[in-house]
């Protein structure tokens, strides 16, 4: 636990035992990816998709959050169709 990021450790410790692995395929890589995606999506929703505030809350820099969002195919639902404005 000492080597985990602060936001991940806090999130895992606040949940009931095994709550974070419900519905996982058993593969560690995909399980971690699912957990990371869930945490990021929940924080983005809580912050109304404010990326800067979400990054601060997660304890990471904004660029890292944007990279993770791209890697996990997390798109802001409020930015769709806004191109060409």
N, CA, C and O atoms as CSV, one atom per row, in Angstrom:
chain,resi,resn,atom,element,x,y,z
A,1,UNK,N,N,0.809,-1.209,0.000
A,1,UNK,CA,C,0.000,0.000,0.000
A,1,UNK,C,C,0.846,1.264,0.000
A,1,UNK,O,O,0.420,2.293,-0.524
A,2,UNK,N,N,2.033,1.200,0.578
A,2,UNK,CA,C,2.871,2.388,0.658
A,2,UNK,C,C,3.295,2.896,-0.708
A,2,UNK,O,O,3.621,4.075,-0.842
A,3,UNK,N,N,3.302,2.052,-1.721
A,3,UNK,CA,C,3.778,2.437,-3.039
A,3,UNK,C,C,2.640,2.784,-4.002
A,3,UNK,O,O,2.896,3.126,-5.156
A,4,UNK,N,N,1.406,2.701,-3.549
A,4,UNK,CA,C,0.269,3.024,-4.405
A,4,UNK,C,C,0.030,4.527,-4.396
A,4,UNK,O,O,0.318,5.195,-3.403
A,5,UNK,N,N,-0.498,5.070,-5.501
A,5,UNK,CA,C,-0.860,6.487,-5.507
A,5,UNK,C,C,-1.897,6.774,-4.424
A,5,UNK,O,O,-2.732,5.930,-4.099
A,6,UNK,N,N,-1.825,7.959,-3.889
A,6,UNK,CA,C,-2.701,8.362,-2.781
A,6,UNK,C,C,-4.179,8.160,-3.106
A,6,UNK,O,O,-4.920,7.624,-2.282
A,7,UNK,N,N,-4.623,8.583,-4.306
A,7,UNK,CA,C,-6.036,8.476,-4.646
A,7,UNK,C,C,-6.490,7.025,-4.756
A,7,UNK,O,O,-7.618,6.700,-4.386
A,8,UNK,N,N,-5.621,6.151,-5.260
A,8,UNK,CA,C,-5.979,4.747,-5.387
A,8,UNK,C,C,-6.077,4.093,-4.018
A,8,UNK,O,O,-7.019,3.351,-3.741
A,9,UNK,N,N,-5.102,4.372,-3.166
A,9,UNK,CA,C,-5.106,3.794,-1.824
A,9,UNK,C,C,-6.335,4.254,-1.042
A,9,UNK,O,O,-6.990,3.441,-0.390
A,10,UNK,N,N,-6.652,5.542,-1.101
A,10,UNK,CA,C,-7.817,6.064,-0.380
A,10,UNK,C,C,-9.097,5.428,-0.891
A,10,UNK,O,O,-9.982,5.083,-0.109
A,11,UNK,N,N,-9.193,5.274,-2.205
A,11,UNK,CA,C,-10.381,4.697,-2.811
A,11,UNK,C,C,-10.555,3.233,-2.404
A,11,UNK,O,O,-11.654,2.808,-2.047
A,12,UNK,N,N,-9.485,2.480,-2.458
A,12,UNK,CA,C,-9.561,1.066,-2.106
A,12,UNK,C,C,-9.861,0.855,-0.626
A,12,UNK,O,O,-10.633,-0.033,-0.266
A,13,UNK,N,N,-9.254,1.666,0.225
A,13,UNK,CA,C,-9.468,1.517,1.658
A,13,UNK,C,C,-10.864,1.958,2.093
A,13,UNK,O,O,-11.349,1.533,3.141
A,14,UNK,N,N,-11.512,2.806,1.294
A,14,UNK,CA,C,-12.842,3.286,1.657
A,14,UNK,C,C,-13.943,2.305,1.251
A,14,UNK,O,O,-15.094,2.460,1.658
A,15,UNK,N,N,-13.592,1.298,0.453
A,15,UNK,CA,C,-14.582,0.343,-0.030
A,15,UNK,C,C,-14.621,-0.902,0.854
A,15,UNK,O,O,-13.678,-1.216,1.581
A,16,UNK,N,N,-15.738,-1.584,0.758
A,16,UNK,CA,C,-15.867,-2.857,1.458
A,16,UNK,C,C,-14.911,-3.866,0.826
A,16,UNK,O,O,-14.567,-3.731,-0.348
A,17,UNK,N,N,-14.483,-4.860,1.571
A,17,UNK,CA,C,-13.580,-5.865,0.999
A,17,UNK,C,C,-14.158,-6.483,-0.272
A,17,UNK,O,O,-15.331,-6.855,-0.309
A,18,UNK,N,N,-13.354,-6.590,-1.282
A,18,UNK,CA,C,-13.672,-7.206,-2.572
A,18,UNK,C,C,-14.702,-6.439,-3.387
A,18,UNK,O,O,-15.101,-6.908,-4.453
A,19,UNK,N,N,-15.142,-5.283,-2.924
A,19,UNK,CA,C,-16.099,-4.497,-3.696
A,19,UNK,C,C,-15.478,-4.034,-5.012
A,19,UNK,O,O,-16.164,-3.943,-6.030
A,20,UNK,N,N,-14.182,-3.745,-4.988
A,20,UNK,CA,C,-13.519,-3.221,-6.170
A,20,UNK,C,C,-13.223,-4.270,-7.228
A,20,UNK,O,O,-12.828,-3.906,-8.336
A,21,UNK,N,N,-13.392,-5.543,-6.943
A,21,UNK,CA,C,-13.106,-6.571,-7.936
A,21,UNK,C,C,-14.363,-7.243,-8.463
A,21,UNK,O,O,-14.266,-8.211,-9.217
A,22,UNK,N,N,-15.520,-6.767,-8.095
A,22,UNK,CA,C,-16.768,-7.355,-8.577
A,22,UNK,C,C,-16.848,-7.183,-10.093
A,22,UNK,O,O,-16.657,-6.080,-10.606
A,23,UNK,N,N,-17.120,-8.237,-10.782
A,23,UNK,CA,C,-17.267,-8.198,-12.223
A,23,UNK,C,C,-15.952,-8.202,-12.991
A,23,UNK,O,O,-15.946,-7.946,-14.195
A,24,UNK,N,N,-14.860,-8.483,-12.334
A,24,UNK,CA,C,-13.563,-8.505,-13.008
A,24,UNK,C,C,-13.328,-9.858,-13.655
A,24,UNK,O,O,-13.875,-10.875,-13.229
A,25,UNK,N,N,-12.509,-9.848,-14.687
A,25,UNK,CA,C,-12.273,-11.071,-15.451
A,25,UNK,C,C,-11.239,-11.986,-14.813
A,25,UNK,O,O,-11.085,-13.130,-15.241
A,26,UNK,N,N,-10.529,-11.508,-13.800
A,26,UNK,CA,C,-9.505,-12.319,-13.172
A,26,UNK,C,C,-8.110,-11.980,-13.641
A,26,UNK,O,O,-7.136,-12.333,-12.976
A,27,UNK,N,N,-7.987,-11.306,-14.767
A,27,UNK,CA,C,-6.707,-10.874,-15.295
A,27,UNK,C,C,-6.310,-9.586,-14.587
A,27,UNK,O,O,-7.079,-8.625,-14.594
A,28,UNK,N,N,-5.129,-9.542,-13.976
A,28,UNK,CA,C,-4.706,-8.387,-13.188
A,28,UNK,C,C,-4.654,-7.120,-14.034
A,28,UNK,O,O,-5.105,-6.064,-13.590
A,29,UNK,N,N,-4.117,-7.209,-15.233
A,29,UNK,CA,C,-4.004,-6.030,-16.089
A,29,UNK,C,C,-5.367,-5.438,-16.409
A,29,UNK,O,O,-5.554,-4.226,-16.305
A,30,UNK,N,N,-6.312,-6.269,-16.795
A,30,UNK,CA,C,-7.642,-5.750,-17.126
A,30,UNK,C,C,-8.388,-5.290,-15.879
A,30,UNK,O,O,-9.177,-4.347,-15.943
A,31,UNK,N,N,-8.146,-5.945,-14.747
A,31,UNK,CA,C,-8.767,-5.527,-13.494
A,31,UNK,C,C,-8.289,-4.134,-13.094
A,31,UNK,O,O,-9.094,-3.279,-12.726
A,32,UNK,N,N,-6.981,-3.910,-13.167
A,32,UNK,CA,C,-6.435,-2.598,-12.824
A,32,UNK,C,C,-6.937,-1.531,-13.784
A,32,UNK,O,O,-7.238,-0.410,-13.374
A,33,UNK,N,N,-7.027,-1.879,-15.059
A,33,UNK,CA,C,-7.542,-0.936,-16.053
A,33,UNK,C,C,-8.997,-0.579,-15.742
A,33,UNK,O,O,-9.377,0.590,-15.818
A,34,UNK,N,N,-9.813,-1.577,-15.391
A,34,UNK,CA,C,-11.210,-1.341,-15.049
A,34,UNK,C,C,-11.337,-0.442,-13.817
A,34,UNK,O,O,-12.170,0.464,-13.787
A,35,UNK,N,N,-10.512,-0.696,-12.809
A,35,UNK,CA,C,-10.554,0.108,-11.585
A,35,UNK,C,C,-10.139,1.544,-11.889
A,35,UNK,O,O,-10.793,2.490,-11.449
A,36,UNK,N,N,-9.049,1.706,-12.646
A,36,UNK,CA,C,-8.581,3.042,-13.003
A,36,UNK,C,C,-9.655,3.805,-13.776
A,36,UNK,O,O,-9.914,4.975,-13.493
A,37,UNK,N,N,-10.270,3.152,-14.737
A,37,UNK,CA,C,-11.317,3.802,-15.530
A,37,UNK,C,C,-12.503,4.198,-14.662
A,37,UNK,O,O,-13.041,5.296,-14.802
A,38,UNK,N,N,-12.908,3.312,-13.772
A,38,UNK,CA,C,-14.041,3.598,-12.897
A,38,UNK,C,C,-13.752,4.795,-11.993
A,38,UNK,O,O,-14.602,5.671,-11.831
A,39,UNK,N,N,-12.558,4.835,-11.406
A,39,UNK,CA,C,-12.183,5.938,-10.525
A,39,UNK,C,C,-12.162,7.252,-11.296
A,39,UNK,O,O,-12.694,8.256,-10.824
A,40,UNK,N,N,-11.556,7.253,-12.470
A,40,UNK,CA,C,-11.475,8.477,-13.265
A,40,UNK,C,C,-12.865,8.946,-13.677
A,40,UNK,O,O,-13.180,10.129,-13.551
A,41,UNK,N,N,-13.693,8.039,-14.164
A,41,UNK,CA,C,-15.056,8.419,-14.582
A,41,UNK,C,C,-15.869,8.971,-13.415
A,41,UNK,O,O,-16.573,9.970,-13.566
A,42,UNK,N,N,-15.778,8.330,-12.259
A,42,UNK,CA,C,-16.529,8.805,-11.094
A,42,UNK,C,C,-16.081,10.194,-10.673
A,42,UNK,O,O,-16.909,11.044,-10.345
A,43,UNK,N,N,-14.760,10.434,-10.682
A,43,UNK,CA,C,-14.255,11.753,-10.310
A,43,UNK,C,C,-14.639,12.806,-11.345
A,43,UNK,O,O,-15.000,13.925,-10.981
A,44,UNK,N,N,-14.568,12.464,-12.619
A,44,UNK,CA,C,-14.977,13.404,-13.660
A,44,UNK,C,C,-16.449,13.767,-13.508
A,44,UNK,O,O,-16.813,14.938,-13.616
A,45,UNK,N,N,-17.292,12.782,-13.262
A,45,UNK,CA,C,-18.718,13.055,-13.058
A,45,UNK,C,C,-18.933,13.945,-11.831
A,45,UNK,O,O,-19.714,14.895,-11.872
A,46,UNK,N,N,-18.231,13.624,-10.739
A,46,UNK,CA,C,-18.367,14.410,-9.510
A,46,UNK,C,C,-17.945,15.862,-9.714
A,46,UNK,O,O,-18.467,16.767,-9.064
A,47,UNK,N,N,-16.988,16.075,-10.630
A,47,UNK,CA,C,-16.482,17.423,-10.901
A,47,UNK,C,C,-17.064,18.027,-12.180
A,47,UNK,O,O,-16.520,18.990,-12.721
A,48,UNK,N,N,-18.165,17.460,-12.656
A,48,UNK,CA,C,-18.836,17.928,-13.874
A,48,UNK,C,C,-17.872,18.032,-15.050
A,48,UNK,O,O,-17.925,18.982,-15.832
A,49,UNK,N,N,-17.003,17.053,-15.160
A,49,UNK,CA,C,-16.042,16.905,-16.252
A,49,UNK,C,C,-15.026,18.035,-16.296
A,49,UNK,O,O,-14.486,18.340,-17.359
A,50,UNK,N,N,-14.761,18.656,-15.159
A,50,UNK,CA,C,-13.695,19.651,-15.065
A,50,UNK,C,C,-12.381,18.882,-14.897
A,50,UNK,O,O,-12.097,18.351,-13.823
A,51,UNK,N,N,-11.598,18.828,-15.952
A,51,UNK,CA,C,-10.385,18.009,-15.974
A,51,UNK,C,C,-9.350,18.510,-14.971
A,51,UNK,O,O,-8.717,17.707,-14.286
A,52,UNK,N,N,-9.171,19.813,-14.878
A,52,UNK,CA,C,-8.173,20.371,-13.957
A,52,UNK,C,C,-8.512,20.026,-12.508
A,52,UNK,O,O,-7.638,19.605,-11.751
A,53,UNK,N,N,-9.775,20.201,-12.119
A,53,UNK,CA,C,-10.182,19.889,-10.746
A,53,UNK,C,C,-10.083,18.395,-10.476
A,53,UNK,O,O,-9.657,17.981,-9.398
A,54,UNK,N,N,-10.471,17.599,-11.444
A,54,UNK,CA,C,-10.389,16.147,-11.289
A,54,UNK,C,C,-8.945,15.704,-11.104
A,54,UNK,O,O,-8.658,14.864,-10.251
A,55,UNK,N,N,-8.038,16.259,-11.892
A,55,UNK,CA,C,-6.622,15.908,-11.756
A,55,UNK,C,C,-6.116,16.274,-10.360
A,55,UNK,O,O,-5.406,15.485,-9.736
A,56,UNK,N,N,-6.475,17.462,-9.864
A,56,UNK,CA,C,-6.064,17.861,-8.509
A,56,UNK,C,C,-6.617,16.894,-7.475
A,56,UNK,O,O,-5.896,16.473,-6.570
A,57,UNK,N,N,-7.892,16.537,-7.601
A,57,UNK,CA,C,-8.521,15.610,-6.647
A,57,UNK,C,C,-7.861,14.236,-6.666
A,57,UNK,O,O,-7.767,13.573,-5.633
A,58,UNK,N,N,-7.406,13.814,-7.837
A,58,UNK,CA,C,-6.758,12.509,-7.970
A,58,UNK,C,C,-5.277,12.555,-7.597
A,58,UNK,O,O,-4.633,11.516,-7.449
A,59,UNK,N,N,-4.746,13.766,-7.449
A,59,UNK,CA,C,-3.346,13.896,-7.065
A,59,UNK,C,C,-2.379,13.678,-8.213
A,59,UNK,O,O,-1.240,13.262,-8.001
A,60,UNK,N,N,-2.834,13.959,-9.442
A,60,UNK,CA,C,-1.973,13.826,-10.616
A,60,UNK,C,C,-2.026,15.136,-11.405
A,60,UNK,O,O,-2.913,15.964,-11.195
A,61,UNK,N,N,-1.071,15.309,-12.307
A,61,UNK,CA,C,-1.076,16.505,-13.142
A,61,UNK,C,C,-2.116,16.356,-14.242
A,61,UNK,O,O,-2.472,15.242,-14.626
A,62,UNK,N,N,-2.595,17.478,-14.740
A,62,UNK,CA,C,-3.651,17.506,-15.750
A,62,UNK,C,C,-3.257,16.709,-16.991
A,62,UNK,O,O,-4.075,15.967,-17.536
A,63,UNK,N,N,-2.022,16.856,-17.436
A,63,UNK,CA,C,-1.564,16.150,-18.629
A,63,UNK,C,C,-1.613,14.631,-18.439
A,63,UNK,O,O,-1.915,13.894,-19.377
A,64,UNK,N,N,-1.320,14.176,-17.242
A,64,UNK,CA,C,-1.385,12.749,-16.958
A,64,UNK,C,C,-2.828,12.252,-17.024
A,64,UNK,O,O,-3.098,11.167,-17.539
A,65,UNK,N,N,-3.750,13.057,-16.496
A,65,UNK,CA,C,-5.160,12.674,-16.563
A,65,UNK,C,C,-5.626,12.630,-18.013
A,65,UNK,O,O,-6.322,11.694,-18.406
A,66,UNK,N,N,-5.256,13.622,-18.810
A,66,UNK,CA,C,-5.647,13.626,-20.217
A,66,UNK,C,C,-5.087,12.411,-20.947
A,66,UNK,O,O,-5.776,11.808,-21.770
A,67,UNK,N,N,-3.839,12.050,-20.648
A,67,UNK,CA,C,-3.232,10.861,-21.250
A,67,UNK,C,C,-4.015,9.612,-20.866
A,67,UNK,O,O,-4.311,8.772,-21.716
A,68,UNK,N,N,-4.350,9.492,-19.583
A,68,UNK,CA,C,-5.083,8.313,-19.104
A,68,UNK,C,C,-6.477,8.244,-19.727
A,68,UNK,O,O,-6.955,7.167,-20.084
A,69,UNK,N,N,-7.125,9.411,-19.854
A,69,UNK,CA,C,-8.443,9.451,-20.481
A,69,UNK,C,C,-8.357,8.977,-21.925
A,69,UNK,O,O,-9.211,8.217,-22.382
A,70,UNK,N,N,-7.330,9.422,-22.646
A,70,UNK,CA,C,-7.155,9.000,-24.033
A,70,UNK,C,C,-6.873,7.502,-24.104
A,70,UNK,O,O,-7.435,6.801,-24.945
A,71,UNK,N,N,-6.004,7.015,-23.223
A,71,UNK,CA,C,-5.638,5.596,-23.208
A,71,UNK,C,C,-6.854,4.713,-22.916
A,71,UNK,O,O,-6.974,3.614,-23.458
A,72,UNK,N,N,-7.754,5.201,-22.056
A,72,UNK,CA,C,-8.924,4.429,-21.653
A,72,UNK,C,C,-10.165,4.753,-22.495
A,72,UNK,O,O,-11.258,4.263,-22.212
A,73,UNK,N,N,-9.985,5.583,-23.535
A,73,UNK,CA,C,-11.102,5.998,-24.400
A,73,UNK,C,C,-12.234,6.645,-23.616
A,73,UNK,O,O,-13.406,6.336,-23.831
A,74,UNK,N,N,-11.879,7.537,-22.712
A,74,UNK,CA,C,-12.873,8.276,-21.945
A,74,UNK,C,C,-13.055,9.631,-22.607
A,74,UNK,O,O,-12.146,10.462,-22.595
A,75,UNK,N,N,-14.227,9.854,-23.184
A,75,UNK,CA,C,-14.523,11.109,-23.868
A,75,UNK,C,C,-15.505,11.926,-23.040
A,75,UNK,O,O,-16.416,11.385,-22.414
A,76,UNK,N,N,-15.301,13.236,-23.050
A,76,UNK,CA,C,-16.209,14.145,-22.366
A,76,UNK,C,C,-17.533,14.166,-23.133
A,76,UNK,O,O,-17.560,14.575,-24.294
A,77,UNK,N,N,-18.629,13.733,-22.506
A,77,UNK,CA,C,-19.904,13.690,-23.230
A,77,UNK,C,C,-20.434,15.074,-23.567
A,77,UNK,O,O,-21.298,15.209,-24.433
A,78,UNK,N,N,-19.936,16.095,-22.903
A,78,UNK,CA,C,-20.420,17.449,-23.138
A,78,UNK,C,C,-19.683,18.153,-24.270
A,78,UNK,O,O,-20.096,19.232,-24.694
A,79,UNK,N,N,-18.600,17.559,-24.766
A,79,UNK,CA,C,-17.839,18.200,-25.831
A,79,UNK,C,C,-18.204,17.648,-27.206
A,79,UNK,O,O,-17.696,18.131,-28.218
A,80,UNK,N,N,-19.061,16.662,-27.256
A,80,UNK,CA,C,-19.449,16.064,-28.534
A,80,UNK,C,C,-20.274,17.059,-29.342
A,80,UNK,O,O,-21.154,17.742,-28.818
A,81,UNK,N,N,-19.969,17.117,-30.602
A,81,UNK,CA,C,-20.745,17.970,-31.498
A,81,UNK,C,C,-20.444,19.440,-31.339
A,81,UNK,O,O,-21.116,20.277,-31.942
A,82,UNK,N,N,-19.439,19.776,-30.533
A,82,UNK,CA,C,-19.144,21.189,-30.326
A,82,UNK,C,C,-18.082,21.702,-31.275
A,82,UNK,O,O,-17.720,22.877,-31.218
A,83,UNK,N,N,-17.563,20.822,-32.168
A,83,UNK,CA,C,-16.561,21.281,-33.125
A,83,UNK,C,C,-17.234,22.166,-34.165
A,83,UNK,O,O,-18.382,21.939,-34.548
A,84,UNK,N,N,-16.501,23.176,-34.615
A,84,UNK,CA,C,-17.041,24.087,-35.598
A,84,UNK,C,C,-17.729,25.284,-35.001
A,84,UNK,O,O,-18.297,26.099,-35.727
A,85,UNK,N,N,-17.688,25.409,-33.668
A,85,UNK,CA,C,-18.297,26.571,-33.016
A,85,UNK,C,C,-17.459,27.794,-33.224
A,85,UNK,O,O,-17.812,28.873,-32.747
